[in-house]
Amino acid sequence: MVERWDCIYIDRVDSNGRIYLTQPQEYGLMRRDQKVTKSVLTACGWLKGSSNETKILVATAMATVFNRTNLKSSTGLIIRGFEGRTPVKGLQTALIEIQRKSLRVKESTGWVVYISPEERFYSIINGRYKGDELTEQQSRMIHSCVDHLLNRHG
């Protein structure tokens, strides 16, 4: 299936962790001049392979790099992924497989990671809520990919 990744700026995160998008929705870039990408790199810094976890982490790095200037003055970005028209499993599912739900769950948004203006990365749980910060290892992997992309794309 065709994969698509995009990112959307958020308006705010409330005290319960619920994430609200900007209205109207403001999309970020996933490539130099594109708001959507149909694929992600299979090798980026320390990240190598095509597992779901690797794709999510590389997509997070891409959104961080290509939105770096605007990200600092925003409330953050969320990464969203699709396979065909179906949202991809969230990062918490890809990493620990605690939710054994079909990808075609009606209320699934496809949101997988929240990127803060400080370039800290959080999982998204229950479709629209900011979860725990990604592990130190995952963050290091994302930053490794960010450095790789900055060296390539300046």
C-alpha positions in Angstrom: 0.0 0.0 0.0 1.0 3.6 -0.5 2.2 5.3 2.7 1.7 8.9 3.4 3.1 11.1 6.2 2.1 14.6 7.1 2.4 16.9 10.1 0.0 19.5 11.5 0.6 22.4 13.9 -1.3 22.3 17.1 -3.1 25.1 18.9 -2.8 23.9 22.4 -2.5 20.9 24.8 -5.0 21.2 27.7 -4.4 20.2 31.3 -5.6 16.7 30.6 -3.2 16.3 27.8 -5.7 16.5 25.0 -4.2 18.0 21.8 -6.1 20.6 19.8 -5.2 21.4 16.2 -5.0 24.9 14.8 -8.2 26.1 13.1 -8.0 26.2 10.2 -5.5 23.4 10.2 -2.0 24.5 9.4 0.1 21.8 7.8 3.9 21.6 8.2 6.4 20.4 5.6 7.6 16.7 5.3 10.1 17.5 2.5 11.7 20.7 1.5 8.6 22.0 -0.4 6.0 19.3 0.2 3.4 18.9 2.9 3.0 15.2 2.4 5.6 12.5 1.8 4.8 9.1 0.4 7.9 7.5 1.9 10.6 8.0 4.4 14.3 7.1 4.3 15.3 3.6 5.2 18.7 4.8 6.5 19.1 8.0 8.4 21.8 8.5 11.0 21.6 5.5 13.4 18.2 4.5 12.1 18.1 1.7 9.5 15.4 -0.5 8.2 11.8 -0.4 7.3 10.0 -1.4 10.5 7.0 0.6 11.6 9.0 2.0 14.6 11.8 3.1 12.3 9.4 4.7 9.9 7.7 6.7 12.7 11.0 7.9 14.1 12.4 8.9 10.7 9.1 10.7 9.8 9.4 12.5 13.2 13.0 13.6 12.3 11.9 14.8 8.9 9.1 16.9 10.3 11.5 18.3 12.9 14.1 19.4 10.3 11.8 20.8 7.7 9.7 22.8 10.2 12.5 23.8 12.6 12.2 27.6 12.2 8.4 27.7 12.6 8.4 24.9 15.3 10.3 27.1 17.8 7.6 29.8 17.7 4.6 27.4 17.7 2.9 25.2 20.2 4.2 22.1 18.4 3.4 19.6 15.7 1.8 16.2 15.5 3.0 13.6 13.0 0.2 11.6 11.2 0.7 8.5 9.1 -1.6 6.6 6.6 -1.4 3.4 4.7 -3.8 4.0 1.8 -6.6 5.8 3.5 -6.1 4.0 6.8 -4.2 5.6 9.7 -1.1 3.8 10.8 -0.7 2.2 14.2 0.4 4.7 16.8 3.9 4.6 18.2 2.8 3.2 21.5 1.3 0.3 19.5 4.3 -0.2 17.3 6.7 -0.2 20.2 4.9 -2.2 22.9 1.9 -3.7 21.1 -0.5 -3.1 24.0 -3.5 -2.2 21.8 -4.5 -5.1 19.5 -7.0 -3.1 17.6 -7.6 -3.0 13.9 -6.2 0.0 12.0 -9.7 0.6 10.8 -11.0 1.7 14.2 -13.5 4.5 13.5 -12.0 7.0 16.0 -8.4 6.5 15.0 -6.7 9.6 13.9 -3.4 8.3 12.7 -1.6 10.7 15.0 1.6 9.0 16.2 4.0 11.6 17.8 3.8 15.1 19.2 6.9 17.3 18.7 7.3 20.1 21.2 8.8 23.5 20.3 11.9 22.4 22.3 12.2 19.4 20.0 11.2 16.9 22.6 9.1 14.0 21.4 6.0 12.4 23.0 3.8 9.5 22.1 0.2 10.1 21.4 -2.3 7.9 23.2 -6.0 7.3 22.8 -5.9 9.0 19.5 -5.6 12.6 20.7 -3.8 12.8 24.0 -0.1 13.6 24.7 1.5 10.6 26.2 4.9 9.9 27.8 8.1 11.3 26.4 9.8 8.9 24.1 12.7 6.9 25.6 16.1 8.4 25.7 17.3 5.9 23.1 14.4 6.8 20.7 15.1 10.5 21.2 18.8 9.9 20.4 17.9 8.0 17.3 15.6 10.9 16.1 18.3 13.5 16.8 20.9 11.4 14.9 18.5 11.4 11.9 17.9 15.1 12.4 21.7 15.8 12.3 22.0 13.6 9.2 19.2 15.4 7.4 20.6 18.8 8.4 24.0 17.8 6.9 22.3 16.8 3.7 19.7 19.6 3.4 21.3 22.4 5.4 
